[in-house]
Amino acid sequence: MDKIKLFVGYYGRNNIGDDLMLKVLYDKSSSYVFLQGDNFYNFVELKKQILLSTNPVYKLIQKIYTLFILKYKGCSQVVFGGGTQFSSNSKIFTQLDIFIFILFCRILSIEVIAESVGIGSLSKKNIFIIGALKMISQISVRDLTSSKKLVASNIKHKVVKDLVYKLNLKSKNTEKIYTLITATGTVLKLNNEFTQNYYKFLKTYLKKEDKNIIFCVFQKEEDEYMYEVLKQKYPNLEMLELSSSIQEIEKVFSKTKEVIGMRYHGLILADIFDLPFKGFSYDDKVKDLCSLKNMPFHKA
């Protein structure tokens, strides 16, 4: 009988990076996935995709109830992944949700692991996030800054490459003509200073008359709004809504000559396809990747 796991992360939200990581993690058809949005996956049986409530209280109750049901069915492991970030700066109910959920996993003797996650701001005085992390049996992080934060809090872990590197992506023998640019719409929407610095960042590497520039959407319904603004600055700009299809990713990145932008997994894919990239760093993982690979990066 296959081992039953429950996968927890930012799944179901049309984010290419998170969706690719789930493809790596989801190795047993018997396992279940919590969804944060209604983007269902064709590689997971529909009844094993659990769409969580948007109401914080109902969501926590739903998660604990589901945990009991899955324990009865034989679930033995909960896996945090897919861009999961543990942060002392998150809303207090989010912190409480994580702590209570992991506590119930421990009560039910369900192992909890965290695969290739990110760590945000971490305060030693934060009993919920620190407490939750200390209840996790195995933690791996994908950037050195996250590792340093865990070391400072005396939390055991290991540093690993991002999960997307495990995909068997292969470059095709075609002419490389495109420059891909990416933007993290969820961040730029809320910060005008970051947005203005992002425009300056692009201006460093792009000219108004440049051709074969593609604005690549990594999260649908979040990134697209930037296209119309950038189209005024770069008239030849085209937009592509990338999917998590392996075939499409291979086709697009095989024709790409460089990647410029904010989306972390856009830069990861550039590295996988051995392409030069330039990063706009609003968080540690982009900065650390660019530093590790000796690629230029600009602070937001």
DRENPALUM-990150 format. One line per 4 residues: number of its first residue (from 1); their letters; for each residue x, y, z of N, C-alpha, C, O. Coordinates in steps of 0.05 Angstrom, whole numbers. Each point is the difference from the previous one (the first is absolute). Layout:
NUM	A	X:Y:Z:X:Y:Z:X:Y:Z:X:Y:Z  ...
//
This chain:
1	MDKI	17:-24:0:-17:24:0:17:25:0:19:2:16  -25:17:-34:15:25:-2:-2:17:26:-21:0:13  43:13:-6:1:18:23:-17:24:-6:3:13:-21  -22:-6:39:-17:23:-4:13:25:12:7:0:24
5	KLFV	-4:21:-41:11:25:10:-20:22:-5:-19:-3:-16  22:25:30:-16:24:-4:19:23:-6:18:6:16  -21:7:-39:17:21:-8:-12:28:6:-23:5:-7  38:12:19:-9:26:9:18:21:-12:25:-1:4
9	GYYG	-36:21:-17:16:22:-11:-18:19:-15:-25:0:3  36:18:-19:-15:19:-16:-10:-12:-26:6:10:-21  -20:-32:23:-9:-14:-23:-28:9:-9:-16:10:16  11:-13:-42:-26:7:-11:-3:30:-6:-23:9:-3
13	RNNI	45:6:3:-2:29:-4:13:9:-27:7:23:-3  -5:-41:-16:10:6:-27:28:11:1:7:17:-17  10:-26:36:27:9:1:18:-22:-12:0:-23:11  14:29:-32:16:-20:-15:20:-14:18:3:-24:0
17	GDDL	12:40:16:21:-11:18:-12:-20:19:11:-22:3  -32:30:11:-12:-18:20:-12:-25:-13:2:-22:11  -13:25:-35:-12:-23:-14:22:-20:-9:-4:-24:1  27:35:-10:22:-18:-7:11:-15:24:7:-23:-3
21	MLKV	-5:37:26:9:-14:24:-18:-22:8:9:-21:10  -35:25:-13:-19:-21:7:3:-24:-18:-3:-23:8  9:28:-34:5:-22:-18:23:-17:9:0:-25:-3  20:37:15:23:-15:11:-8:-15:25:7:-24:3
25	LYDK	-21:37:14:-7:-12:26:-21:-22:-1:1:-20:14  -21:24:-32:-22:-19:-1:7:-26:-14:-2:-3:-24  12:-16:41:11:-25:-11:-17:-24:4:6:-22:-10  -29:25:25:-18:-22:5:-28:8:-6:-10:20:10
29	SSSY	-4:-36:-26:-28:7:-7:-19:-2:23:-23:9:-2  32:-21:24:-17:-3:24:0:25:17:-16:2:19  32:18:-26:4:24:17:-20:22:-6:-13:0:-21  11:19:40:-19:22:-2:14:27:0:23:2:8
33	VFLQ	-37:18:-18:11:27:-2:-20:20:10:-23:0:-8  33:19:25:-17:23:8:4:21:-21:22:6:-8  -44:5:-2:1:22:-20:-8:26:12:-20:2:15  35:19:-21:-6:27:9:-17:15:-20:-11:22:5
37	GDNF	8:-33:-29:-16:12:-21:-12:-22:-18:7:-24:4  -24:31:-23:-15:-20:-15:14:-8:-26:-14:-8:-19  40:10:17:15:-11:-23:6:-29:6:20:-7:13  -37:-11:-23:3:-29:5:21:-12:-19:5:10:-21
41	YNFV	7:-32:30:22:-12:-14:-9:-26:-15:-14:-16:12  24:13:-36:-8:-24:-16:16:-25:8:-7:-22:-8  28:25:24:16:-23:8:-7:-10:28:13:-18:10  -33:31:2:-10:-8:26:-29:-6:-2:-15:16:-11
45	ELKK	6:-39:21:-28:-8:-1:-17:22:13:7:10:21  -29:-3:-34:-16:23:8:-9:-2:30:2:20:14  -10:-43:-6:-11:-3:28:23:2:20:-6:1:24  31:-1:-33:22:2:19:12:28:1:21:5:12
49	QILL	-35:14:-25:7:28:1:-21:14:17:-23:2:-7  32:9:30:-18:11:19:2:30:0:20:12:9  -41:1:-19:-1:29:-2:-7:12:27:-21:-5:11  40:21:0:-4:11:27:-17:25:-1:0:15:-20
53	STNP	-14:-10:42:-17:23:3:18:26:0:23:-2:8  -35:24:-16:15:25:1:-4:14:27:14:19:7  -33:-30:9:-4:11:27:21:-13:19:1:-24:2  16:40:11:22:-11:16:-9:-20:21:13:-20:4
57	VYKL	-35:26:10:-9:-18:21:-10:-26:-11:7:-22:9  -24:24:-30:-11:-24:-13:22:-17:-12:0:-24:0  20:38:-11:23:-14:-13:15:-17:20:6:-23:-5  -1:34:29:14:-15:21:-16:-24:9:10:-22:3
61	IQKI	-36:26:1:-18:-22:8:0:-22:-22:1:-23:6  -3:32:-31:0:-18:-23:26:-16:-2:-1:-24:-5  24:37:10:25:-14:-1:3:-21:22:10:-22:-5  -19:29:29:2:-19:23:-19:-23:-5:7:-24:5
65	YTLF	-32:30:-14:-19:-21:-5:11:-20:-21:-2:-24:3  13:36:-25:11:-17:-21:23:-17:10:4:-23:-8  12:34:26:23:-14:12:-10:-26:14:12:-21:-3  -34:24:18:-11:-24:14:-10:-21:-20:5:-24:3
69	ILKY	-18:34:-24:-11:-19:-21:23:-14:-13:-1:-25:-4  22:40:-4:23:-13:-14:16:-18:19:11:-20:-10  -10:27:35:14:-18:19:-14:-27:1:12:-21:1  -39:22:-1:-16:-25:0:5:-16:-26:0:-25:1
73	KGCS	5:39:-23:5:-14:-25:29:-10:-3:6:-15:-18  11:24:37:27:-10:0:22:20:-7:23:-7:-5  -30:33:6:19:21:-6:22:0:21:-6:-1:24  31:1:-33:23:-2:19:19:24:-1:18:2:16
77	QVVF	-23:16:-36:19:22:-3:-13:25:-12:-16:-2:-19  22:25:30:-8:26:-11:25:13:-11:20:2:14  -21:8:-39:23:12:-13:-6:30:-6:-17:6:-17  32:12:30:-2:28:-7:20:5:-23:23:-9:1
81	GGGT	-32:22:-22:16:5:-23:-13:21:-18:-19:13:9  29:-11:-33:-13:18:-19:1:29:8:-20:14:0  44:-5:8:3:28:7:-9:7:28:-2:24:6  -4:-43:10:-9:5:27:21:17:14:24:-6:0
85	QFSS	-33:28:13:19:17:14:-10:4:29:-23:7:5  41:-13:13:-5:4:28:11:27:8:24:5:-3  -41:13:13:9:27:6:-13:11:25:-24:-3:4  40:17:12:-11:14:24:-16:25:-8:-15:11:16
89	NSKI	18:-3:-42:-15:24:-9:-27:-7:-12:-15:18:-7  8:-43:5:-26:-8:-10:-21:7:20:6:5:24  -31:-4:-33:-22:7:18:-1:-19:24:6:-24:-3  -14:34:26:0:-17:24:-17:-25:-3:7:-21:11
93	FTQL	-30:23:-25:-17:-23:-3:13:-21:-19:-3:-24:4  19:34:-23:15:-18:-18:20:-16:17:3:-24:-4  11:38:22:20:-13:17:-14:-20:18:10:-23:4  -33:30:7:-15:-17:18:-10:-25:-15:1:-22:10
97	DIFI	-10:27:-35:-9:-22:-17:21:-21:-4:-4:-24:3  28:33:-10:23:-18:-5:7:-16:25:4:-24:-1  -3:39:24:8:-13:25:-21:-21:8:8:-23:7  -33:30:-8:-21:-19:9:-2:-24:-19:-3:-23:9
101	FILF	6:28:-35:-2:-22:-19:23:-20:5:-5:-24:0  29:34:3:23:-18:4:-2:-14:27:8:-23:3  -19:37:17:-4:-12:27:-19:-24:-2:5:-21:12  -26:24:-28:-19:-22:-3:13:-23:-16:-6:-23:5
105	CRIL	24:30:-23:14:-22:-14:16:-16:20:1:-25:-1  12:39:19:16:-14:21:-18:-17:18:7:-23:7  -29:34:1:-19:-14:17:-9:-26:-13:-4:-21:13  -1:23:-40:-9:-24:-15:23:-17:-10:-5:-19:-15
109	SIEV	29:25:24:24:-16:-8:4:0:-30:7:-21:-12  -12:44:-1:5:3:-28:26:16:-3:2:23:10  17:-34:-24:26:14:-4:-4:25:-17:-16:0:-19  30:21:26:-1:25:-16:28:6:-10:19:0:15
113	IAES	-17:5:-41:26:8:-12:-5:25:-17:-22:6:-9  43:9:5:-1:24:-17:22:-2:-21:23:-3:6  -32:3:-32:18:-5:-22:6:26:-15:-18:13:-11  43:-5:10:10:22:-16:-17:26:4:-9:12:-19
117	VGIG	5:-5:45:-17:23:6:16:25:4:25:-1:0  -39:23:3:13:26:5:-7:9:28:-21:-5:11  40:19:2:-4:10:27:0:31:-2:20:12:-9  -41:0:19:-1:29:0:13:11:26:18:-12:11
121	SLSK	-27:35:-3:10:11:25:-6:-19:23:-21:-11:2  41:7:15:-2:-20:21:9:12:27:24:6:4  -43:-3:14:6:10:27:1:-23:20:-19:-16:1  40:15:15:2:-21:20:-22:1:20:-6:-20:14
125	KNIF	-6:44:-11:-22:3:20:-27:-9:-11:-20:0:15  19:-6:-41:-25:-8:-12:-6:-30:6:11:-18:-12  -29:14:32:-4:-28:9:-15:-17:-21:4:-24:0  -20:36:-17:-15:-15:-19:17:-11:-23:0:-24:-6
129	IIGA	15:42:-7:16:-8:-23:24:-17:9:5:-21:-12  9:30:32:23:-16:11:-10:-27:10:12:-20:-5  -34:21:20:-11:-25:10:-8:-19:-22:4:-24:3  -17:35:-24:-8:-17:-23:24:-13:-13:1:-24:-6
133	LKMI	20:41:1:24:-10:-13:14:-22:16:10:-20:-11  -11:22:37:13:-20:17:-15:-26:2:10:-20:9  -36:21:-17:-16:-25:-1:3:-15:-27:-10:-22:-2  23:35:-17:4:-13:-26:25:-18:1:21:8:8
137	SQIS	-25:-33:-17:22:-19:3:23:3:-20:23:-6:7  -29:16:-31:20:5:-20:-5:26:-14:-23:5:-10  43:12:8:-3:26:-13:22:3:-20:23:-3:6  -30:10:-31:20:8:-20:-8:27:-11:-23:6:-5
141	VRDL	44:12:1:-5:26:-11:16:4:-25:20:-14:-5  -29:32:-12:12:3:-27:18:24:-3:11:4:-21  -7:12:42:18:23:-2:16:3:26:-9:-8:22  33:20:-24:18:2:22:-10:19:22:6:-4:23
145	TSSK	-20:25:-31:-11:18:20:-20:-13:18:0:4:24  -17:-21:-36:-19:-15:17:15:-18:19:-8:-3:23  30:-10:-33:16:-17:17:12:15:24:-1:-10:22  11:34:-27:12:16:21:-20:7:22:6:0:23
149	KLVA	-31:5:-32:-21:6:20:-6:-24:17:-5:3:24  5:-27:-35:-6:-24:15:24:-6:19:-4:-9:22  28:13:-32:24:-4:17:-2:18:25:6:-9:22  -13:34:-26:-2:19:22:-21:-8:20:2:7:24
153	SNIK	-22:-22:-32:-21:-9:18:4:-29:9:-17:-12:13  41:1:-20:8:-27:8:-20:-21:-10:-8:-18:15  0:20:-40:-19:-19:-12:14:-17:-21:12:11:-18  -12:-37:22:14:-18:-19:-13:1:-27:-24:1:-3
157	HKVV	41:-2:-18:-10:1:-27:23:-7:-19:23:-4:9  -29:3:-35:21:-2:-20:-7:18:-23:-23:7:-5  44:1:-10:-4:17:-23:0:-17:-25:18:-16:-4  -38:20:-13:-3:-16:-25:-5:18:-24:-7:24:4
161	KDLV	10:-35:-27:-8:15:-24:-30:0:-2:-13:-17:11  2:37:-25:-28:2:-4:-11:-26:-13:13:-12:-16  -37:5:24:-12:-25:-10:-2:-1:-30:1:-22:-12  -4:45:-1:-4:0:-29:24:-11:-15:-2:-10:-23
165	YKLN	25:11:35:24:-12:-12:-3:-30:-4:14:-12:-17  -32:-1:32:-4:-29:-2:-16:-8:-25:-1:-23:-7  -12:43:-6:-15:-7:-24:19:-6:-23:21:12:-2  -29:-31:-14:17:-8:-22:-5:18:-25:-10:-9:-20
169	LKSK	18:34:23:-4:19:-22:24:-1:-19:23:-1:8  -30:1:-34:21:-2:-20:-3:22:-21:-21:6:-10  44:6:3:0:22:-20:-1:-12:-28:13:-20:-6  -28:34:-11:-2:-9:-28:20:16:-17:7:22:7
173	NTEK	1:-34:-28:20:12:-18:-14:20:-19:-5:-7:-23  -1:31:33:-13:20:-16:15:27:4:16:3:18  -22:16:-36:13:26:2:-11:15:24:-24:1:5  42:11:10:-8:15:24:-2:30:-7:19:13:-6
177	IYTL	-44:-4:6:-5:28:-9:-15:18:20:0:24:-3  -12:-36:23:-17:15:18:13:9:26:17:-14:11  -25:38:-2:7:8:27:-26:-1:16:-20:13:-6  20:-29:27:-23:-2:18:3:19:23:21:1:12
181	ITAT	-42:14:-6:-1:16:24:-23:-8:18:-21:-8:-11  25:9:37:-21:-8:19:-3:22:21:18:16:5  -42:-16:7:-6:18:22:-18:-14:20:-16:-17:-7  20:23:32:-16:-12:21:-23:20:7:4:18:16
185	GTVL	-26:-22:-29:-22:18:2:-10:5:28:-7:22:8  7:-44:8:-10:2:28:17:19:17:-11:11:19  36:-8:-26:18:17:15:-2:29:-11:-2:19:16  4:-16:-42:0:27:-13:-26:15:5:0:24:2
189	KLNN	-22:-39:-1:-26:13:4:-1:16:26:-13:21:1  28:-30:18:-2:11:27:23:19:7:0:12:22  19:-8:-40:23:16:6:9:17:-23:13:-11:-19  -19:36:19:6:18:-22:30:4:-3:11:3:-22
193	EFTQ	4:-2:45:29:3:-1:13:-24:-15:18:4:-16  -27:-28:23:10:-24:-14:-6:2:-30:17:-7:-17  -41:16:10:-8:2:-28:18:19:-15:9:-6:-22  -4:29:33:17:20:-14:29:-11:-2:13:5:-21
197	NYYK	-4:-19:41:27:-12:-2:1:-22:-20:21:-5:-13  -43:-9:10:-2:-22:-20:3:12:-28:13:-12:-17  -26:34:12:1:13:-26:30:8:-6:9:-3:-23  4:14:43:29:7:-3:17:-24:-6:18:1:-16
201	FLKT	-25:-23:30:15:-25:-4:-3:-10:-29:21:-7:-12  -45:7:1:-4:-8:-28:15:19:-19:11:-9:-20  -12:35:26:13:19:-17:30:-4:-3:12:7:-19  0:-20:40:28:-6:0:7:-20:-22:22:1:-12
205	YLKK	-40:-19:6:6:-22:-18:-16:0:-26:6:-14:-19  -27:31:17:-17:0:-24:-1:28:-12:1:20:14  -4:-20:-41:-4:25:-14:-29:1:-11:-12:-21:-5  2:45:2:-28:3:-9:-5:-14:-27:-21:-12:-4
209	EDKN	41:12:-13:-4:-11:-27:6:-30:-2:-3:-12:-21  11:-1:43:7:-28:0:-24:-17:-9:-23:6:5  30:-28:-20:-20:-18:-10:3:-27:14:20:-5:14  -40:-12:-19:1:-28:12:1:0:30:14:-16:12
213	IIFC	-28:35:1:-2:1:29:-28:-11:7:-20:7:-11  20:-26:30:-25:-12:9:-4:4:30:18:-7:16  -41:18:-9:-7:2:28:-13:-26:8:-22:-7:-10  35:-8:27:-9:-27:6:-15:0:27:11:6:21
217	VFQK	-36:-13:-22:-18:-1:23:5:-26:15:-3:-22:-10  12:24:35:5:-23:17:-23:-6:20:-2:-22:11  -14:42:-7:-24:-4:17:-24:15:-13:-1:24:1  -17:-40:-12:-23:11:-13:-17:16:19:-3:-8:24
221	EEDE	-9:29:-34:-18:18:15:16:17:21:-13:13:16  39:-14:-18:17:17:18:20:16:-16:4:23:6  9:-35:-26:22:13:-14:-9:16:-24:14:19:-8  -37:-26:-4:-8:11:-26:-2:30:-1:7:13:-20
225	YMYE	-15:0:42:-5:29:0:25:15:-7:-1:23:-11  25:-34:16:25:13:-6:5:2:-30:16:17:-9  -28:-35:-6:6:-1:-29:-8:26:-14:15:10:-16  -39:1:22:-10:24:-13:18:24:6:5:16:-18
229	VLKQ	5:-15:42:19:22:8:26:-3:-15:11:19:-11  0:-43:11:26:-5:-13:-2:2:-31:20:7:-13  -43:-13:2:-4:2:-29:4:29:-9:9:5:-22  -16:15:39:4:28:-7:30:7:0:8:18:-15
233	KYPN	7:-32:31:29:5:1:15:-15:-21:21:9:-10  -31:-33:3:13:-17:-19:-21:-9:-21:-13:-21:4  8:36:-25:-22:-4:-19:0:-28:-13:-21:-10:-8  44:-3:6:2:-26:-13:-5:-23:19:1:-24:-7
237	LEML	-7:31:32:-4:-21:21:-25:-17:-6:-21:11:-8  24:-37:11:-23:-19:-2:-4:-13:27:19:-1:17  -42:-11:-12:-6:-13:25:-4:-30:-4:-13:-8:-20  23:-8:38:-5:-29:0:-9:-9:27:14:5:20
241	ELSS	-37:-19:-19:-9:-12:25:11:-28:1:-12:-19:-12  34:16:25:13:-26:1:-16:-20:17:-12:7:20  12:-32:-29:-13:-21:16:21:-17:13:24:3:-6  -32:-21:23:19:-18:14:6:-25:-16:12:-19:10
245	SIQE	-22:18:-35:6:-22:-18:30:-3:-6:12:20:-8  -1:-43:13:29:-5:-5:6:6:-29:21:12:-6  -38:-21:-12:5:4:-29:1:30:-7:17:8:-16  -36:8:27:0:28:-6:24:14:12:12:17:-14
249	IEKV	-4:-23:38:23:12:12:25:-6:-16:17:18:-4  -14:-43:-5:23:-7:-16:0:15:-26:21:9:-9  -44:-6:-3:-2:14:-26:7:30:3:16:11:-16  -26:2:37:4:29:4:29:5:8:12:18:-12
253	FSKT	-2:-32:32:27:6:9:22:-10:-19:23:10:1  -29:-28:-19:19:-8:-20:4:22:-21:21:2:-13  -41:16:10:1:22:-19:9:26:14:1:21:-13  5:-22:39:6:24:15:31:3:2:14:-19:3
257	KEVI	-5:44:-5:29:6:2:7:11:27:23:-2:8  -42:15:6:5:10:27:-26:5:15:-21:4:-13  23:-3:40:-24:6:16:7:23:18:21:1:13  -40:18:-12:4:24:17:-25:4:17:-22:3:-11
261	GMRY	25:-3:37:-24:5:16:0:-8:28:21:-4:13  -45:3:-2:-5:-4:29:-7:-29:7:7:-9:22  -21:-5:-39:-10:-26:7:22:-20:4:16:-6:-18  -14:-4:43:21:-18:8:2:-24:-18:22:-8:-8
265	HGLI	-44:-5:2:1:-24:-17:5:6:-29:7:-18:-15  -11:43:7:9:8:-27:30:-1:-1:12:-9:-20  1:17:41:30:0:2:10:-29:3:21:-7:-11  -35:-9:27:7:-28:4:-1:-15:-27:18:-15:-7
269	LADI	-39:20:-9:-3:-13:-26:22:10:-19:11:-16:-16  -4:42:18:23:10:-16:25:-15:7:15:-8:-18  -10:3:43:24:-15:9:-1:-28:-10:21:-11:-9  -44:-2:10:-3:-28:-9:7:-1:-30:12:-20:-9
273	FDLP	-21:40:-6:5:0:-30:26:14:-7:5:5:-23  11:0:43:27:11:-3:-2:27:-15:16:5:-19  -34:12:28:-3:27:-12:9:21:20:-3:-3:24  14:25:-34:7:23:18:-26:12:10:-20:1:-13
277	FKGF	21:10:38:-23:13:11:8:23:18:23:1:10  -42:18:-7:4:23:17:-24:1:19:-23:-2:-8  29:4:34:-22:-1:20:-6:27:13:18:16:5  -43:-11:0:-9:23:15:-9:-11:28:-20:-14:2
281	SYDD	36:20:18:-2:-14:25:-17:15:21:9:20:11  -33:-30:-6:-16:12:22:1:-19:24:-11:6:21  22:-30:-24:3:-18:22:26:-16:-2:14:2:-20  -9:-18:40:26:-13:2:6:-21:-21:23:-4:-8
285	KVKD	-44:-11:0:6:-22:-18:10:9:-27:17:-14:-12  -27:36:2:10:10:-26:28:10:3:17:-5:-17  -12:20:38:27:11:5:20:-23:3:22:1:-12  -29:-21:28:19:-22:5:5:-16:-26:23:-9:-4
289	LCSL	-44:5:-12:4:-15:-25:19:15:-19:18:-12:-11  -23:38:8:17:16:-18:29:1:10:19:-2:-16  -15:4:42:27:0:12:13:-27:-5:24:-1:-7  -38:-21:12:11:-27:-4:8:-5:-28:21:-13:-5
293	KNMP	-36:23:-14:5:-5:-28:16:23:-14:4:-1:-24  5:20:40:15:23:-11:-15:15:-22:12:7:-20  -37:-3:25:-17:15:-18:-7:27:12:-2:2:25  -3:19:-41:-6:26:11:-27:0:15:-19:-14:-9
297	FHKA	17:29:30:-26:4:13:-2:29:10:20:12:7  -44:-2:-5:-6:26:9:-19:-1:23:-20:-15:-1  25:30:22:-18:0:23:-24:17:-6:1:21:-12  -24:-31:21:-25:15:-4:-1:26:17:-19:14:-1
//
